[in-house]
Amino acid sequence: MGRPAGSVNKDKPFREAIRLEMGLAADDKPCEAPKGSLRWIARQLLERAGAETAAAKEIGDRLDGKPAQAIVGGDDDDPAINMIHRIERVIVRTPNQDG
């Protein structure tokens, strides 16, 4: 069973801090959290996100989750391809030695 709509996710405190600070920043309100707190750090990250790609990526990863890692393949020396093996079952009938 999932969480009720509108409930706060206690398992992801930094994500929640980013969301709270995003709302305050959108209303042009300053961060009132103490220096060094998660909310203060979240605000610092939000302020840097406009100019720094790494900060914007971090916010995206926190809010949306990290993108799935791509499966690479196709080259002859690619380990992902070379790990595929052929399995074959062969039934062999031996000649009857009694005649």
N, C-alpha and C positions, 0 to 999 in steps of 0.2 A: 504494500500500500504506500502511496506517495505522500509527500508533504501537503498540508493544506495550502490553498492559494494564498499568497501574500506572506507566508511564514518566512522568517529569517533563517538562513542556512548557517548554523553554528559551526559546521565543519570547515568552512572556508572563511575565516575571519578577515584575511587580507582582501579577498574578493568583495566582501561586504564593505570594508573600509573604502575601497575604490568606488563602489557604487554610491555610498553616502557622500563622499567628497565630490563625485561627479555632479550630484544633484545640487550641492552647495555652490560649486563652481559655475554651474549653468545659471544660477540666480545671482551671480557676482557677489556671493557671500564669502568672507575670508574663512580660513581654517582656524577653528578655535581649539583644536586638539593640542595637547602639550607636545613640545618638540621631542622627537624620538619615538612617539607612539605610532601605531600602525596607520591611523588616520592621517597623521602628519606626513609619514613616509608616502602614503598613497597620494596625498596632495602634491608632494614634491615630484612624484612620478608623473602625475597628470600634467603638471606645468612643463615638464621636460618633453612630453610626448609630441608636442607640436613641432619641435626642432630636432628631436633625436629619434631615429628609427628604432633603436633598441628599446627605448621607453615605450613607444607606441606598440611594438611587438609584445612586450611584457604585459601591457594592459589587455591586449587582444587575447593572449594566452590565458590570462587570469579570468577573463569574462566569458570567452567562448570555448576555452580548452585548447590544448595544443593540437595542431593538425596531425592527421595520421601519417605515419612514415610511409613513403613510397616503396614499393617492391621493385627493385631494379633487376633487369635480366635481358638476355639477348646476346651478349658477347660470349665467344667461345671459352674465354678464361674466367667467366663470371661464376663465382662460387654458388650463387643461387641456382644456376642452371646445372652446374657440374654435380650437384648433390642428388640429382634425379637419376635413379638407376632402374634398370629393367629387371623385373622379377618374372621368371618363366617356370612353369611346371611341365616337366616332361615325363611321360609314362613310358617305361622301357620294358619290353617283354623279352625275357631271357629264353633261349632255346631249351626245350625239354631234354634233359640229359638222359632220361630213361628210354628214349626211343620214340 
